[in-house]
Amino acid sequence: MRSDLAALGAVFLWASLATLAIALEALPPLLMTGIGLLIGSLISVFLAKGSSSKLIPEPRLLLLGVYGLFGYHVALFAGLQNAPAVQANLVNYLWPLLIVVLAPLFFNQLKLKTKHIFAGFIGFTGAAIAILSGSQITGEFEIGYLYALAAAFIWATYSLGSKRIGSFPTAQVGSFGLVAGSLALVAHL
């Protein structure tokens, strides 16, 4: 039962990320990223129950984790603050499509087939329609869409890179958050 509650909690937190980011739009993206990641990392450290060997990943894994968590959240929050939130979040949610399209670059055994290219075309067309349907396209919003697209690309490549590396203790994600959150706060200052 405990794992079910944790899964529901994770779904709730993930689903509320964009809404909370919009509610806190007065906060700069780097400050918001730093605070959120540090709080999450402290929870992870507590859950690891003092086993430091579980918390310290190898350098390339740590670099990938910081790239994924820091890069994604900064780009997402900047996108949500610089474009209409609904459209920016739709662009951000191109990451599952990007995982499919980019997977052959990470795994030689996977091949991009015509159906993948067609699905990608439909997905990107749908995102373009969602953006253009807002009829708020002006030069001031374009950068927000680029940030949201960067967030999607970062999350997709982080996910694929993590899969390529293989399994690692979940507690190590806390160290990603600790380093990425600290980096975000330093960059904010």
C-alpha positions in Angstrom: 0.0 0.0 0.0 2.9 2.4 0.8 4.3 2.2 -2.7 0.8 2.9 -4.2 0.6 6.1 -2.1 4.1 7.1 -3.1 3.2 6.6 -6.8 0.0 8.6 -6.4 1.9 11.4 -4.6 4.5 11.4 -7.5 1.7 11.7 -10.1 0.1 14.5 -8.1 3.4 16.4 -7.8 4.3 15.9 -11.5 0.8 17.0 -12.6 0.9 20.1 -10.5 4.4 21.2 -11.5 3.3 23.7 -14.3 0.4 25.0 -12.2 2.7 25.7 -9.2 5.3 27.3 -11.5 2.7 29.6 -12.9 1.4 30.4 -9.4 5.0 31.3 -8.3 5.8 33.1 -11.6 7.1 36.1 -9.6 10.1 33.9 -8.5 13.0 33.8 -10.9 13.4 30.4 -12.7 16.8 29.7 -11.1 15.7 30.5 -7.6 12.5 28.3 -8.0 14.6 25.5 -9.4 17.2 25.7 -6.6 14.6 25.7 -3.8 12.6 22.9 -5.3 15.5 20.6 -6.0 17.2 21.2 -2.6 13.9 20.3 -0.8 13.6 17.2 -2.9 17.2 16.2 -2.4 16.9 16.6 1.4 13.9 14.2 1.4 15.9 11.7 -0.7 18.8 11.9 1.7 16.5 11.3 4.6 15.0 8.3 2.9 18.4 6.8 2.1 18.7 6.3 5.9 22.4 7.4 6.2 23.9 5.0 3.6 26.4 7.4 1.9 27.5 4.7 -0.6 24.0 4.8 -2.0 24.0 8.6 -2.4 27.2 9.2 -4.2 27.0 8.3 -7.9 29.9 8.0 -10.3 30.9 11.3 -12.0 29.3 10.7 -15.4 26.0 9.7 -13.8 26.1 12.7 -11.6 26.8 14.9 -14.6 23.9 13.4 -16.5 21.6 13.8 -13.5 22.6 17.5 -13.0 22.1 18.1 -16.7 18.6 16.6 -16.6 17.3 18.1 -13.4 18.9 21.5 -13.6 18.6 22.0 -17.3 15.0 20.7 -17.5 13.6 22.7 -14.7 15.3 26.0 -15.6 14.2 25.7 -19.2 10.6 24.7 -18.2 10.2 27.5 -15.7 11.6 30.0 -18.1 9.3 28.7 -20.8 6.3 29.0 -18.6 7.2 32.5 -17.6 7.8 33.7 -21.2 5.0 32.2 -23.1 1.3 31.4 -22.5 1.4 28.6 -19.9 -0.9 26.1 -21.7 0.9 26.3 -25.0 4.3 26.3 -23.4 3.4 23.2 -21.4 2.1 21.5 -24.5 5.5 22.1 -26.2 7.2 20.8 -23.0 5.2 17.6 -23.3 6.8 16.8 -26.6 9.4 14.9 -24.5 7.8 11.5 -24.9 7.7 12.0 -28.7 11.3 13.1 -28.6 12.2 9.9 -26.7 10.8 7.8 -29.5 12.5 9.9 -32.2 15.9 10.1 -30.5 16.1 6.6 -29.1 18.0 5.2 -32.2 20.8 7.7 -31.4 21.2 6.2 -28.0 20.6 2.5 -28.8 22.0 0.9 -31.9 19.4 -1.9 -31.9 16.6 0.5 -32.3 15.7 1.8 -35.8 13.6 4.7 -36.7 10.8 3.4 -38.9 8.3 5.2 -41.1 5.6 5.0 -38.5 7.9 6.7 -36.0 8.6 9.5 -38.4 4.9 9.8 -39.3 4.0 9.9 -35.5 6.7 12.5 -34.9 5.3 14.7 -37.8 1.8 14.5 -36.3 3.1 15.3 -32.8 5.1 18.3 -33.9 2.2 19.5 -36.1 -0.1 19.2 -33.2 2.2 21.3 -31.0 2.4 23.9 -33.8 -1.4 24.0 -34.0 -1.7 24.4 -30.2 0.8 27.3 -30.2 -0.7 29.0 -33.2 -4.3 28.5 -32.0 -3.6 30.7 -29.0 -3.5 33.7 -31.5 -1.0 35.3 -29.1 2.0 34.8 -31.3 4.2 37.9 -31.0 8.0 38.3 -30.8 7.8 38.4 -27.0 6.5 34.9 -26.7 8.8 33.1 -29.1 11.6 32.7 -26.6 9.2 31.0 -24.1 8.4 28.3 -26.7 12.1 27.8 -27.3 12.7 27.3 -23.6 9.8 24.8 -23.5 11.2 22.9 -26.5 14.6 22.9 -24.8 13.0 21.5 -21.7 11.4 18.7 -23.7 14.7 17.9 -25.4 16.7 17.9 -22.2 14.2 15.6 -20.4 14.1 13.2 -23.4 17.9 13.0 -23.6 18.3 12.7 -19.8 15.8 9.8 -19.8 17.5 8.1 -22.7 20.9 8.7 -21.2 19.8 7.2 -17.8 18.4 4.2 -19.6 21.7 3.7 -21.5 23.7 3.9 -18.3 21.6 1.2 -16.7 20.2 0.8 -13.2 21.5 2.8 -10.3 20.1 3.3 -6.7 17.1 5.7 -6.7 18.7 7.5 -3.8 21.3 8.8 -6.1 18.7 11.0 -7.7 18.8 13.0 -4.4 22.5 13.8 -5.1 21.5 15.0 -8.6 19.0 17.3 -6.9 21.5 18.5 -4.3 24.1 19.5 -6.8 21.6 20.8 -9.4 19.7 22.8 -6.7 22.9 24.3 -5.4 24.1 25.2 -8.9 20.7 26.9 -9.5 21.0 29.0 -6.4 24.6 30.0 -7.1 23.6 30.9 -10.7 20.6 32.9 -9.4 22.8 34.9 -7.1 
